[in-house]
């Protein structure tokens, strides 16, 4: 596993656990082989990952039960093929394309020497009412 967790543990979700994010692979931009994982999520739930160059803290962002740990321009990895379903595993993953990180003004390439922050956002429920929640945050320091 790679990357450094921060802003955790995340708020408890409907499973009674805190969801967490991790990364597996290489932080080398040249290798372009990095996968994000979100674990301890509700079963049969949809989610996706968020990325930003800036850490932050916004409690119960967007009406969520959890805390957004990103600031600045936040990109959503919710393009076709990027949204995950936890099915019966309670986890979701995404292999990243470091040449196409979403940002509000369009996708950008990750540069060696840059630090990005990632977080998972997923559907959840409280007292059978729909809401959302977040994983903790993950700091990723990329190299060439």
N, CA, C and O atoms as a GROMACS GRO file, in nm:
protein
  576
    1UNK      N    1   0.084  -0.118   0.000
    1UNK     CA    2   0.000   0.000   0.000
    1UNK      C    3   0.089   0.124   0.000
    1UNK      O    4   0.201   0.124   0.050
    2UNK      N    5   0.035   0.228  -0.057
    2UNK     CA    6   0.112   0.351  -0.070
    2UNK      C    7   0.024   0.471  -0.035
    2UNK      O    8  -0.099   0.458  -0.028
    3UNK      N    9   0.084   0.585  -0.014
    3UNK     CA   10   0.009   0.703   0.027
    3UNK      C   11   0.001   0.711   0.178
    3UNK      O   12   0.030   0.614   0.248
    4UNK      N   13  -0.039   0.827   0.228
    4UNK     CA   14  -0.048   0.851   0.372
    4UNK      C   15  -0.189   0.896   0.406
    4UNK      O   16  -0.237   0.996   0.351
    5UNK      N   17  -0.255   0.826   0.495
    5UNK     CA   18  -0.390   0.862   0.536
    5UNK      C   19  -0.389   0.986   0.623
    5UNK      O   20  -0.293   1.012   0.695
    6UNK      N   21  -0.495   1.063   0.616
    6UNK     CA   22  -0.514   1.180   0.702
    6UNK      C   23  -0.663   1.203   0.720
    6UNK      O   24  -0.744   1.136   0.655
    7UNK      N   25  -0.700   1.296   0.808
    7UNK     CA   26  -0.839   1.334   0.827
    7UNK      C   27  -0.923   1.212   0.867
    7UNK      O   28  -1.032   1.190   0.814
    8UNK      N   29  -0.872   1.136   0.959
    8UNK     CA   30  -0.944   1.016   0.996
    8UNK      C   31  -0.935   0.989   1.145
    8UNK      O   32  -0.861   1.058   1.216
    9UNK      N   33  -1.007   0.893   1.192
    9UNK     CA   34  -1.093   0.807   1.110
    9UNK      C   35  -1.217   0.882   1.062
    9UNK      O   36  -1.259   0.982   1.120
   10UNK      N   37  -1.273   0.829   0.953
   10UNK     CA   38  -1.395   0.887   0.897
   10UNK      C   39  -1.512   0.864   0.992
   10UNK      O   40  -1.507   0.778   1.079
   11UNK      N   41  -1.618   0.944   0.974
   11UNK     CA   42  -1.740   0.925   1.052
   11UNK      C   43  -1.792   0.783   1.028
   11UNK      O   44  -1.777   0.728   0.919
   12UNK      N   45  -1.854   0.725   1.129
   12UNK     CA   46  -1.911   0.591   1.114
   12UNK      C   47  -2.020   0.593   1.007
   12UNK      O   48  -2.095   0.690   0.995
   13UNK      N   49  -2.027   0.485   0.930
   13UNK     CA   50  -2.134   0.473   0.831
   13UNK      C   51  -2.237   0.371   0.880
   13UNK      O   52  -2.230   0.325   0.994
   14UNK      N   53  -2.331   0.336   0.795
   14UNK     CA   54  -2.441   0.248   0.836
   14UNK      C   55  -2.396   0.106   0.872
   14UNK      O   56  -2.474   0.030   0.927
   15UNK      N   57  -2.271   0.070   0.841
   15UNK     CA   58  -2.219  -0.060   0.882
   15UNK      C   59  -2.170  -0.057   1.026
   15UNK      O   60  -2.143  -0.162   1.084
   16UNK      N   61  -2.157   0.063   1.084
   16UNK     CA   62  -2.101   0.078   1.218
   16UNK      C   63  -1.951   0.096   1.216
   16UNK      O   64  -1.888   0.105   1.321
   17UNK      N   65  -1.892   0.100   1.096
   17UNK     CA   66  -1.747   0.116   1.081
   17UNK      C   67  -1.715   0.248   1.011
   17UNK      O   68  -1.802   0.311   0.951
   18UNK      N   69  -1.589   0.287   1.019
   18UNK     CA   70  -1.539   0.402   0.945
   18UNK      C   71  -1.482   0.352   0.813
   18UNK      O   72  -1.396   0.264   0.811
   19UNK      N   73  -1.529   0.409   0.703
   19UNK     CA   74  -1.475   0.372   0.572
   19UNK      C   75  -1.335   0.430   0.558
   19UNK      O   76  -1.306   0.537   0.611
   20UNK      N   77  -1.248   0.359   0.486
   20UNK     CA   78  -1.114   0.411   0.467
   20UNK      C   79  -1.067   0.390   0.325
   20UNK      O   80  -1.111   0.298   0.255
   21UNK      N   81  -0.975   0.477   0.284
   21UNK     CA   82  -0.919   0.476   0.149
   21UNK      C   83  -0.773   0.433   0.157
   21UNK      O   84  -0.702   0.465   0.253
   22UNK      N   85  -0.729   0.360   0.055
   22UNK     CA   86  -0.589   0.322   0.044
   22UNK      C   87  -0.554   0.320  -0.105
   22UNK      O   88  -0.641   0.325  -0.191
   23UNK      N   89  -0.425   0.313  -0.131
   23UNK     CA   90  -0.378   0.304  -0.270
   23UNK      C   91  -0.277   0.191  -0.281
   23UNK      O   92  -0.204   0.161  -0.187
   24UNK      N   93  -0.276   0.130  -0.397
   24UNK     CA   94  -0.186   0.019  -0.424
   24UNK      C   95  -0.122   0.042  -0.560
   24UNK      O   96  -0.190   0.082  -0.655
   25UNK      N   97   0.007   0.017  -0.569
   25UNK     CA   98   0.077   0.036  -0.695
   25UNK      C   99   0.194   0.130  -0.677
   25UNK      O  100   0.261   0.130  -0.573
   26UNK      N  101   0.217   0.212  -0.779
   26UNK     CA  102   0.333   0.300  -0.781
   26UNK      C  103   0.292   0.446  -0.785
   26UNK      O  104   0.195   0.483  -0.850
   27UNK      N  105   0.369   0.530  -0.714
   27UNK     CA  106   0.349   0.674  -0.720
   27UNK      C  107   0.436   0.737  -0.828
   27UNK      O  108   0.448   0.860  -0.835
   28UNK      N  109   0.495   0.655  -0.912
   28UNK     CA  110   0.571   0.703  -1.027
   28UNK      C  111   0.475   0.740  -1.140
   28UNK      O  112   0.398   0.657  -1.187
   29UNK      N  113   0.481   0.866  -1.181
   29UNK     CA  114   0.394   0.912  -1.290
   29UNK      C  115   0.424   0.832  -1.417
   29UNK      O  116   0.332   0.799  -1.493
   30UNK      N  117   0.550   0.802  -1.440
   30UNK     CA  118   0.590   0.730  -1.562
   30UNK      C  119   0.527   0.591  -1.569
   30UNK      O  120   0.494   0.544  -1.677
   31UNK      N  121   0.511   0.525  -1.454
   31UNK     CA  122   0.454   0.389  -1.455
   31UNK      C  123   0.304   0.390  -1.477
   31UNK      O  124   0.249   0.295  -1.533
   32UNK      N  125   0.236   0.496  -1.432
   32UNK     CA  126   0.091   0.509  -1.448
   32UNK      C  127   0.017   0.382  -1.402
   32UNK      O  128  -0.071   0.331  -1.471
   33UNK      N  129   0.056   0.333  -1.285
   33UNK     CA  130  -0.006   0.212  -1.231
   33UNK      C  131  -0.040   0.232  -1.083
   33UNK      O  132   0.037   0.195  -0.994
   34UNK      N  133  -0.155   0.293  -1.059
   34UNK     CA  134  -0.198   0.320  -0.923
   34UNK      C  135  -0.348   0.294  -0.913
   34UNK      O  136  -0.426   0.339  -0.998
   35UNK      N  137  -0.388   0.221  -0.810
   35UNK     CA  138  -0.528   0.188  -0.789
   35UNK      C  139  -0.572   0.237  -0.652
   35UNK      O  140  -0.504   0.213  -0.552
   36UNK      N  141  -0.686   0.305  -0.648
   36UNK     CA  142  -0.746   0.347  -0.522
   36UNK      C  143  -0.846   0.241  -0.476
   36UNK      O  144  -0.916   0.180  -0.556
   37UNK      N  145  -0.851   0.221  -0.344
   37UNK     CA  146  -0.945   0.126  -0.284
   37UNK      C  147  -1.022   0.198  -0.173
   37UNK      O  148  -0.963   0.274  -0.096
   38UNK      N  149  -1.151   0.174  -0.164
   38UNK     CA  150  -1.233   0.220  -0.052
   38UNK      C  151  -1.290   0.096   0.015
   38UNK      O  152  -1.345   0.008  -0.053
   39UNK      N  153  -1.278   0.088   0.146
   39UNK     CA  154  -1.320  -0.032   0.218
   39UNK      C  155  -1.406   0.004   0.338
   39UNK      O  156  -1.409   0.119   0.383
   40UNK      N  157  -1.475  -0.097   0.391
   40UNK     CA  158  -1.568  -0.083   0.504
   40UNK      C  159  -1.686   0.008   0.467
   40UNK      O  160  -1.727   0.093   0.546
   41UNK      N  161  -1.739  -0.012   0.347
   41UNK     CA  162  -1.854   0.062   0.297
   41UNK      C  163  -1.980  -0.024   0.308
   41UNK      O  164  -1.970  -0.146   0.325
   42UNK      N  165  -2.098   0.037   0.301
   42UNK     CA  166  -2.222  -0.042   0.300
   42UNK      C  167  -2.227  -0.134   0.177
   42UNK      O  168  -2.173  -0.101   0.072
   43UNK      N  169  -2.292  -0.248   0.192
   43UNK     CA  170  -2.310  -0.339   0.078
   43UNK      C  171  -2.404  -0.276  -0.024
   43UNK      O  172  -2.491  -0.197   0.010
   44UNK      N  173  -2.384  -0.314  -0.150
   44UNK     CA  174  -2.470  -0.271  -0.260
   44UNK      C  175  -2.484  -0.119  -0.269
   44UNK      O  176  -2.592  -0.066  -0.293
   45UNK      N  177  -2.373  -0.050  -0.248
   45UNK     CA  178  -2.371   0.095  -0.249
   45UNK      C  179  -2.285   0.146  -0.364
   45UNK      O  180  -2.185   0.083  -0.400
   46UNK      N  181  -2.325   0.260  -0.422
   46UNK     CA  182  -2.246   0.322  -0.527
   46UNK      C  183  -2.155   0.429  -0.467
   46UNK      O  184  -2.188   0.490  -0.365
   47UNK      N  185  -2.041   0.450  -0.531
   47UNK     CA  186  -1.951   0.554  -0.485
   47UNK      C  187  -1.851   0.590  -0.594
   47UNK      O  188  -1.845   0.526  -0.699
   48UNK      N  189  -1.774   0.695  -0.567
   48UNK     CA  190  -1.664   0.732  -0.656
   48UNK      C  191  -1.561   0.810  -0.576
   48UNK      O  192  -1.586   0.851  -0.463
   49UNK      N  193  -1.446   0.830  -0.638
   49UNK     CA  194  -1.336   0.898  -0.572
   49UNK      C  195  -1.330   1.044  -0.614
   49UNK      O  196  -1.371   1.080  -0.724
   50UNK      N  197  -1.278   1.126  -0.524
   50UNK     CA  198  -1.257   1.268  -0.546
   50UNK      C  199  -1.108   1.296  -0.534
   50UNK      O  200  -1.039   1.229  -0.457
   51UNK      N  201  -1.056   1.393  -0.611
   51UNK     CA  202  -0.915   1.429  -0.604
   51UNK      C  203  -0.899   1.580  -0.603
   51UNK      O  204  -0.980   1.653  -0.662
   52UNK      N  205  -0.795   1.627  -0.536
   52UNK     CA  206  -0.767   1.770  -0.529
   52UNK      C  207  -0.619   1.789  -0.500
   52UNK      O  208  -0.552   1.702  -0.444
   53UNK      N  209  -0.568   1.905  -0.538
   53UNK     CA  210  -0.431   1.943  -0.504
   53UNK      C  211  -0.424   2.004  -0.364
   53UNK      O  212  -0.315   2.036  -0.316
   54UNK      N  213  -0.539   2.021  -0.300
   54UNK     CA  214  -0.546   2.092  -0.173
   54UNK      C  215  -0.622   2.011  -0.068
   54UNK      O  216  -0.734   1.966  -0.095
   55UNK      N  217  -0.563   1.990   0.050
   55UNK     CA  218  -0.641   1.929   0.157
   55UNK      C  219  -0.738   2.032   0.214
   55UNK      O  220  -0.722   2.152   0.190
   56UNK      N  221  -0.835   1.987   0.288
   56UNK     CA  222  -0.931   2.078   0.348
   56UNK      C  223  -1.013   2.005   0.453
   56UNK      O  224  -0.984   1.890   0.487
   57UNK      N  225  -1.115   2.072   0.502
   57UNK     CA  226  -1.206   2.008   0.597
   57UNK      C  227  -1.339   2.081   0.593
   57UNK      O  228  -1.348   2.198   0.631
   58UNK      N  229  -1.442   2.011   0.548
   58UNK     CA  230  -1.578   2.064   0.546
   58UNK      C  231  -1.670   1.961   0.611
   58UNK      O  232  -1.700   1.859   0.550
   59UNK      N  233  -1.714   1.987   0.734
   59UNK     CA  234  -1.801   1.890   0.801
   59UNK      C  235  -1.936   1.877   0.731
   59UNK      O  236  -1.997   1.976   0.691
   60UNK      N  237  -1.980   1.755   0.719
   60UNK     CA  238  -2.111   1.721   0.660
   60UNK      C  239  -2.135   1.794   0.527
   60UNK      O  240  -2.242   1.850   0.504
   61UNK      N  241  -2.034   1.793   0.442
   61UNK     CA  242  -2.041   1.859   0.312
   61UNK      C  243  -2.155   1.804   0.228
   61UNK      O  244  -2.175   1.683   0.221
   62UNK      N  245  -2.230   1.892   0.164
   62UNK     CA  246  -2.339   1.850   0.077
   62UNK      C  247  -2.448   1.773   0.147
   62UNK      O  248  -2.519   1.695   0.083
   63UNK      N  249  -2.464   1.791   0.277
   63UNK     CA  250  -2.565   1.717   0.352
   63UNK      C  251  -2.522   1.577   0.390
   63UNK      O  252  -2.603   1.499   0.440
   64UNK      N  253  -2.396   1.545   0.366
   64UNK     CA  254  -2.344   1.412   0.398
   64UNK      C  255  -2.335   1.391   0.548
   64UNK      O  256  -2.337   1.486   0.626
   65UNK      N  257  -2.326   1.266   0.589
   65UNK     CA  258  -2.301   1.232   0.729
   65UNK      C  259  -2.154   1.249   0.764
   65UNK      O  260  -2.119   1.261   0.881
   66UNK      N  261  -2.068   1.250   0.662
   66UNK     CA  262  -1.924   1.255   0.685
   66UNK      C  263  -1.863   1.389   0.653
   66UNK      O  264  -1.933   1.487   0.625
   67UNK      N  265  -1.731   1.392   0.657
   67UNK     CA  266  -1.655   1.515   0.638
   67UNK      C  267  -1.574   1.510   0.509
   67UNK      O  268  -1.504   1.412   0.482
   68UNK      N  269  -1.584   1.617   0.430
   68UNK     CA  270  -1.502   1.630   0.310
   68UNK      C  271  -1.364   1.678   0.354
   68UNK      O  272  -1.353   1.781   0.420
   69UNK      N  273  -1.261   1.604   0.318
   69UNK     CA  274  -1.124   1.635   0.359
   69UNK      C  275  -1.042   1.696   0.247
   69UNK      O  276  -0.919   1.695   0.252
   70UNK      N  277  -1.110   1.751   0.147
   70UNK     CA  278  -1.045   1.814   0.033
   70UNK      C  279  -1.087   1.959   0.026
   70UNK      O  280  -1.196   1.995   0.070
   71UNK      N  281  -1.001   2.043  -0.030
   71UNK     CA  282  -1.032   2.184  -0.050
   71UNK      C  283  -0.997   2.225  -0.191
   71UNK      O  284  -0.959   2.142  -0.273
   72UNK      N  285  -1.009   2.353  -0.219
   72UNK     CA  286  -0.974   2.404  -0.352
   72UNK      C  287  -1.060   2.344  -0.461
   72UNK      O  288  -1.179   2.318  -0.440
   73UNK      N  289  -1.000   2.322  -0.576
   73UNK     CA  290  -1.070   2.262  -0.690
   73UNK      C  291  -1.076   2.111  -0.672
   73UNK      O  292  -0.972   2.045  -0.665
   74UNK      N  293  -1.196   2.057  -0.664
   74UNK     CA  294  -1.214   1.914  -0.641
   74UNK      C  295  -1.264   1.849  -0.770
   74UNK      O  296  -1.364   1.890  -0.828
   75UNK      N  297  -1.192   1.746  -0.813
   75UNK     CA  298  -1.232   1.669  -0.931
   75UNK      C  299  -1.305   1.543  -0.890
   75UNK      O  300  -1.272   1.480  -0.789
   76UNK      N  301  -1.404   1.506  -0.969
   76UNK     CA  302  -1.484   1.387  -0.941
   76UNK      C  303  -1.450   1.278  -1.042
   76UNK      O  304  -1.463   1.298  -1.163
   77UNK      N  305  -1.406   1.165  -0.992
   77UNK     CA  306  -1.379   1.050  -1.078
   77UNK      C  307  -1.510   0.974  -1.095
   77UNK      O  308  -1.526   0.862  -1.047
   78UNK      N  309  -1.603   1.038  -1.167
   78UNK     CA  310  -1.735   0.978  -1.189
   78UNK      C  311  -1.769   0.973  -1.338
   78UNK      O  312  -1.886   0.971  -1.377
   79UNK      N  313  -1.665   0.972  -1.420
   79UNK     CA  314  -1.687   0.959  -1.564
   79UNK      C  315  -1.723   0.813  -1.593
   79UNK      O  316  -1.710   0.728  -1.505
   80UNK      N  317  -1.769   0.783  -1.715
   80UNK     CA  318  -1.806   0.644  -1.746
   80UNK      C  319  -1.696   0.545  -1.709
   80UNK      O  320  -1.580   0.562  -1.746
   81UNK      N  321  -1.734   0.441  -1.636
   81UNK     CA  322  -1.641   0.337  -1.594
   81UNK      C  323  -1.570   0.365  -1.462
   81UNK      O  324  -1.495   0.281  -1.414
   82UNK      N  325  -1.592   0.483  -1.404
   82UNK     CA  326  -1.521   0.518  -1.281
   82UNK      C  327  -1.605   0.501  -1.154
   82UNK      O  328  -1.549   0.484  -1.046
   83UNK      N  329  -1.736   0.506  -1.165
   83UNK     CA  330  -1.824   0.486  -1.049
   83UNK      C  331  -1.820   0.338  -1.012
   83UNK      O  332  -1.829   0.251  -1.100
   84UNK      N  333  -1.809   0.308  -0.883
   84UNK     CA  334  -1.804   0.168  -0.841
   84UNK      C  335  -1.930   0.130  -0.763
   84UNK      O  336  -2.000   0.216  -0.709
   85UNK      N  337  -1.956   0.000  -0.758
   85UNK     CA  338  -2.060  -0.057  -0.674
   85UNK      C  339  -1.990  -0.152  -0.578
   85UNK      O  340  -1.904  -0.230  -0.619
   86UNK      N  341  -2.025  -0.145  -0.451
   86UNK     CA  342  -1.959  -0.229  -0.352
   86UNK      C  343  -2.007  -0.374  -0.355
   86UNK      O  344  -1.946  -0.462  -0.295
   87UNK      N  345  -2.117  -0.399  -0.424
   87UNK     CA  346  -2.177  -0.531  -0.430
   87UNK      C  347  -2.184  -0.592  -0.292
   87UNK      O  348  -2.232  -0.528  -0.198
   88UNK      N  349  -2.136  -0.715  -0.276
   88UNK     CA  350  -2.143  -0.783  -0.147
   88UNK      C  351  -2.010  -0.779  -0.072
   88UNK      O  352  -1.995  -0.842   0.033
   89UNK      N  353  -1.913  -0.705  -0.127
   89UNK     CA  354  -1.781  -0.698  -0.063
   89UNK      C  355  -1.767  -0.579   0.030
   89UNK      O  356  -1.680  -0.580   0.118
   90UNK      N  357  -1.849  -0.476   0.013
   90UNK     CA  358  -1.835  -0.356   0.093
   90UNK      C  359  -1.712  -0.275   0.057
   90UNK      O  360  -1.661  -0.197   0.138
   91UNK      N  361  -1.663  -0.295  -0.066
   91UNK     CA  362  -1.544  -0.221  -0.109
   91UNK      C  363  -1.557  -0.183  -0.256
   91UNK      O  364  -1.635  -0.243  -0.330
   92UNK      N  365  -1.480  -0.083  -0.296
   92UNK     CA  366  -1.476  -0.040  -0.435
   92UNK      C  367  -1.336   0.002  -0.471
   92UNK      O  368  -1.260   0.048  -0.386
   93UNK      N  369  -1.301  -0.012  -0.599
   93UNK     CA  370  -1.166   0.020  -0.646
   93UNK      C  371  -1.172   0.090  -0.780
   93UNK      O  372  -1.270   0.079  -0.853
   94UNK      N  373  -1.065   0.162  -0.810
   94UNK     CA  374  -1.052   0.226  -0.940
   94UNK      C  375  -0.905   0.236  -0.976
   94UNK      O  376  -0.825   0.292  -0.901
   95UNK      N  377  -0.869   0.181  -1.092
   95UNK     CA  378  -0.735   0.200  -1.147
   95UNK      C  379  -0.730   0.339  -1.209
   95UNK      O  380  -0.811   0.371  -1.297
   96UNK      N  381  -0.636   0.421  -1.163
   96UNK     CA  382  -0.629   0.560  -1.207
   96UNK      C  383  -0.554   0.574  -1.339
   96UNK      O  384  -0.464   0.496  -1.370
   97UNK      N  385  -0.592   0.674  -1.416
   97UNK     CA  386  -0.518   0.716  -1.534
   97UNK      C  387  -0.454   0.849  -1.496
   97UNK      O  388  -0.522   0.952  -1.494
   98UNK      N  389  -0.324   0.847  -1.468
   98UNK     CA  390  -0.256   0.967  -1.420
   98UNK      C  391  -0.243   1.074  -1.528
   98UNK      O  392  -0.199   1.185  -1.499
   99UNK      N  393  -0.279   1.041  -1.651
   99UNK     CA  394  -0.278   1.142  -1.758
   99UNK      C  395  -0.411   1.214  -1.769
   99UNK      O  396  -0.426   1.304  -1.852
  100UNK      N  397  -0.509   1.176  -1.685
  100UNK     CA  398  -0.643   1.235  -1.696
  100UNK      C  399  -0.712   1.243  -1.561
  100UNK      O  400  -0.810   1.173  -1.536
  101UNK      N  401  -0.661   1.331  -1.473
  101UNK     CA  402  -0.726   1.355  -1.344
  101UNK      C  403  -0.829   1.464  -1.364
  101UNK      O  404  -0.796   1.572  -1.412
  102UNK      N  405  -0.955   1.439  -1.328
  102UNK     CA  406  -1.058   1.540  -1.349
  102UNK      C  407  -1.040   1.661  -1.257
  102UNK      O  408  -1.003   1.647  -1.140
  103UNK      N  409  -1.068   1.776  -1.311
  103UNK     CA  410  -1.071   1.902  -1.237
  103UNK      C  411  -1.189   1.982  -1.292
  103UNK      O  412  -1.234   1.954  -1.403
  104UNK      N  413  -1.238   2.080  -1.219
  104UNK     CA  414  -1.357   2.154  -1.265
  104UNK      C  415  -1.343   2.216  -1.404
  104UNK      O  416  -1.443   2.230  -1.475
  105UNK      N  417  -1.223   2.253  -1.444
  105UNK     CA  418  -1.205   2.314  -1.576
  105UNK      C  419  -1.153   2.217  -1.681
  105UNK      O  420  -1.113   2.259  -1.790
  106UNK      N  421  -1.153   2.087  -1.650
  106UNK     CA  422  -1.108   1.986  -1.744
  106UNK      C  423  -1.000   1.899  -1.684
  106UNK      O  424  -0.939   1.935  -1.583
  107UNK      N  425  -0.976   1.786  -1.746
  107UNK     CA  426  -0.880   1.690  -1.695
  107UNK      C  427  -0.737   1.742  -1.709
  107UNK      O  428  -0.706   1.815  -1.804
  108UNK      N  429  -0.651   1.704  -1.614
  108UNK     CA  430  -0.511   1.742  -1.614
  108UNK      C  431  -0.426   1.617  -1.594
  108UNK      O  432  -0.474   1.515  -1.546
  109UNK      N  433  -0.299   1.626  -1.632
  109UNK     CA  434  -0.203   1.518  -1.607
  109UNK      C  435  -0.135   1.541  -1.474
  109UNK      O  436  -0.103   1.654  -1.439
  110UNK      N  437  -0.114   1.434  -1.400
  110UNK     CA  438  -0.040   1.442  -1.274
  110UNK      C  439   0.107   1.463  -1.308
  110UNK      O  440   0.162   1.395  -1.394
  111UNK      N  441   0.170   1.557  -1.240
  111UNK     CA  442   0.311   1.586  -1.262
  111UNK      C  443   0.396   1.524  -1.152
  111UNK      O  444   0.356   1.522  -1.036
  112UNK      N  445   0.513   1.473  -1.189
  112UNK     CA  446   0.607   1.426  -1.089
  112UNK      C  447   0.642   1.540  -0.995
  112UNK      O  448   0.661   1.653  -1.039
  113UNK      N  449   0.651   1.512  -0.866
  113UNK     CA  450   0.679   1.614  -0.766
  113UNK      C  451   0.554   1.679  -0.709
  113UNK      O  452   0.562   1.756  -0.614
  114UNK      N  453   0.439   1.648  -0.765
  114UNK     CA  454   0.314   1.706  -0.713
  114UNK      C  455   0.254   1.617  -0.605
  114UNK      O  456   0.277   1.496  -0.602
  115UNK      N  457   0.177   1.679  -0.518
  115UNK     CA  458   0.105   1.608  -0.414
  115UNK      C  459  -0.044   1.624  -0.439
  115UNK      O  460  -0.094   1.736  -0.450
  116UNK      N  461  -0.114   1.512  -0.447
  116UNK     CA  462  -0.258   1.512  -0.465
  116UNK      C  463  -0.323   1.450  -0.342
  116UNK      O  464  -0.260   1.372  -0.270
  117UNK      N  465  -0.447   1.484  -0.320
  117UNK     CA  466  -0.525   1.432  -0.209
  117UNK      C  467  -0.649   1.363  -0.267
  117UNK      O  468  -0.711   1.414  -0.360
  118UNK      N  469  -0.683   1.247  -0.212
  118UNK     CA  470  -0.796   1.169  -0.263
  118UNK      C  471  -0.887   1.129  -0.148
  118UNK      O  472  -0.845   1.120  -0.033
  119UNK      N  473  -1.013   1.104  -0.183
  119UNK     CA  474  -1.112   1.062  -0.085
  119UNK      C  475  -1.224   0.989  -0.157
  119UNK      O  476  -1.253   1.019  -0.273
  120UNK      N  477  -1.286   0.894  -0.091
  120UNK     CA  478  -1.402   0.824  -0.146
  120UNK      C  479  -1.532   0.884  -0.095
  120UNK      O  480  -1.541   0.921   0.022
  121UNK      N  481  -1.631   0.894  -0.182
  121UNK     CA  482  -1.765   0.944  -0.147
  121UNK      C  483  -1.863   0.836  -0.187
  121UNK      O  484  -1.855   0.785  -0.299
  122UNK      N  485  -1.955   0.798  -0.101
  122UNK     CA  486  -2.043   0.685  -0.128
  122UNK      C  487  -2.182   0.707  -0.070
  122UNK      O  488  -2.202   0.786   0.022
  123UNK      N  489  -2.278   0.636  -0.127
  123UNK     CA  490  -2.415   0.640  -0.077
  123UNK      C  491  -2.425   0.562   0.053
  123UNK      O  492  -2.359   0.459   0.070
  124UNK      N  493  -2.507   0.612   0.142
  124UNK     CA  494  -2.524   0.551   0.273
  124UNK      C  495  -2.668   0.575   0.317
  124UNK      O  496  -2.747   0.632   0.241
  125UNK      N  497  -2.704   0.532   0.435
  125UNK     CA  498  -2.839   0.559   0.488
  125UNK      C  499  -2.831   0.575   0.639
  125UNK      O  500  -2.744   0.518   0.706
  126UNK      N  501  -2.923   0.653   0.691
  126UNK     CA  502  -2.940   0.671   0.835
  126UNK      C  503  -3.088   0.653   0.864
  126UNK      O  504  -3.171   0.724   0.809
  127UNK      N  505  -3.120   0.558   0.951
  127UNK     CA  506  -3.259   0.527   0.982
  127UNK      C  507  -3.340   0.502   0.856
  127UNK      O  508  -3.454   0.548   0.844
  128UNK      N  509  -3.282   0.430   0.762
  128UNK     CA  510  -3.344   0.391   0.634
  128UNK      C  511  -3.363   0.509   0.540
  128UNK      O  512  -3.426   0.493   0.435
  129UNK      N  513  -3.311   0.626   0.573
  129UNK     CA  514  -3.321   0.742   0.484
  129UNK      C  515  -3.189   0.759   0.409
  129UNK      O  516  -3.082   0.745   0.468
  130UNK      N  517  -3.196   0.788   0.279
  130UNK     CA  518  -3.074   0.798   0.200
  130UNK      C  519  -2.990   0.921   0.236
  130UNK      O  520  -3.043   1.029   0.262
  131UNK      N  521  -2.860   0.902   0.238
  131UNK     CA  522  -2.763   1.010   0.259
  131UNK      C  523  -2.634   0.968   0.192
  131UNK      O  524  -2.634   0.875   0.111
  132UNK      N  525  -2.524   1.032   0.223
  132UNK     CA  526  -2.394   0.991   0.172
  132UNK      C  527  -2.293   1.002   0.285
  132UNK      O  528  -2.323   1.053   0.393
  133UNK      N  529  -2.174   0.953   0.258
  133UNK     CA  530  -2.068   0.955   0.357
  133UNK      C  531  -1.935   0.953   0.284
  133UNK      O  532  -1.930   0.934   0.162
  134UNK      N  533  -1.827   0.974   0.357
  134UNK     CA  534  -1.693   0.980   0.300
  134UNK      C  535  -1.598   0.884   0.371
  134UNK      O  536  -1.620   0.847   0.486
  135UNK      N  537  -1.493   0.845   0.300
  135UNK     CA  538  -1.380   0.777   0.364
  135UNK      C  539  -1.294   0.885   0.430
  135UNK      O  540  -1.326   1.004   0.423
  136UNK      N  541  -1.186   0.845   0.493
  136UNK     CA  542  -1.084   0.940   0.535
  136UNK      C  543  -1.014   0.992   0.408
  136UNK      O  544  -1.054   0.955   0.297
  137UNK      N  545  -0.914   1.075   0.423
  137UNK     CA  546  -0.840   1.126   0.308
  137UNK      C  547  -0.709   1.051   0.290
  137UNK      O  548  -0.663   0.981   0.380
  138UNK      N  549  -0.650   1.064   0.171
  138UNK     CA  550  -0.523   0.999   0.139
  138UNK      C  551  -0.434   1.097   0.065
  138UNK      O  552  -0.474   1.154  -0.037
  139UNK      N  553  -0.313   1.118   0.116
  139UNK     CA  554  -0.214   1.206   0.052
  139UNK      C  555  -0.123   1.121  -0.038
  139UNK      O  556  -0.066   1.022   0.006
  140UNK      N  557  -0.111   1.162  -0.163
  140UNK     CA  558  -0.032   1.091  -0.262
  140UNK      C  559   0.078   1.183  -0.315
  140UNK      O  560   0.048   1.284  -0.380
  141UNK      N  561   0.203   1.150  -0.288
  141UNK     CA  562   0.317   1.231  -0.332
  141UNK      C  563   0.380   1.163  -0.453
  141UNK      O  564   0.448   1.061  -0.439
  142UNK      N  565   0.357   1.219  -0.570
  142UNK     CA  566   0.402   1.157  -0.695
  142UNK      C  567   0.547   1.192  -0.728
  142UNK      O  568   0.595   1.301  -0.696
  143UNK      N  569   0.614   1.099  -0.793
  143UNK     CA  570   0.750   1.118  -0.842
  143UNK      C  571   0.751   1.097  -0.993
  143UNK      O  572   0.653   1.047  -1.049
  144UNK      N  573   0.859   1.134  -1.059
  144UNK     CA  574   0.868   1.117  -1.205
  144UNK      C  575   0.870   0.974  -1.248
  144UNK      O  576   0.878   0.945  -1.368
   0.00000   0.00000   0.00000
